[in-house]
Each structure stands twice: as structure tokens, then as C-alpha cells.
């Protein structure tokens, strides 16, 4: 088994339409020149795959399909049951930090993004380290803007 450096992980969670994806995009713009950052977005919905040859190969039974372009690589896999940590170790072993959007059923340091208290059926993450908007507990750090989160992440996870 290959040895991997420990990967720093920060999850962003909150109900739909609260700005998680926008926040992650802003953080990427601020941090990308200094750090290697990977992002995993976990969805409970089926993905719409591009109508490309690599997708056709997967639909026809290829275990893996890889398309290499001049600007990106597209890897298509069948649904595989791996933990977030297994995915990270496999795909991003050299990342300085991995941002996860979703995957609330797993425990990761989480920044909660929501304007008000979520509905009772919403699954709360167990390890809330910070928040934007509604205050989930007494120990979480309140962030007012992206620069607050950048400073927190750099201090706690990257420096």
C-alpha cells in the first residue's frame, strides 16, 4: 500500500441554495496560486454525463473510461462504494487541501453555510468548526466574508 501524506480536508455543508458552491469557487480563486486544492462535490442525485465517447464507453460496459484533452482529463467510472478518504487518497494524494461539498454522513471539519436554522429533517454535520449566517453552536468560529475563511484555513490547515 502506498504511503500518502495526510490530506487536510474541509467540508462545506448547508441546505440547498445557500451559496456553498459559490463560496468554494471564491476560496479557489483566493488560494489557487499558493496551494494545490482539490474539490469533491457529493450529490444524492444522478449526474448528467456529457454526450461524449468516454460516456458511451462507460454506458457500454467499460470499467473505466478516460478522455484526455489539451485542457482537462475526464474520468468516468461506474458507481463505486468508497469512503471520502479512499477517494481522496486515490485521486488527490498530493493535494494540500481538499474541499468537500456535501457528504454529511461522514465526519469532517465542516463550515456550515446557511442563512437560518435548517429544517428538522436536514442532517447536521457532527464537526462544525465555523459558520456563515445562522449560528449552529457556541464553539464554531463565525466568518463574515471569504477573507476570514482564507485566513482561518491557512492558519489551521496550510501553514
Protein Blocks (a to p, Z undefined) as FASTA:
>chain_A
ZZddddddddddddehiopmmmmmmmmmmmmmmpccddddddfbdcdddddfklmmmmno
pabdcdddfkbccdddddddddfklmmmmmmmmbfbdcdeejklbccddddddfbdcdfk
lccdfbdcbdehjafbfkbccdfbfklmmmmmmmmmmZZ
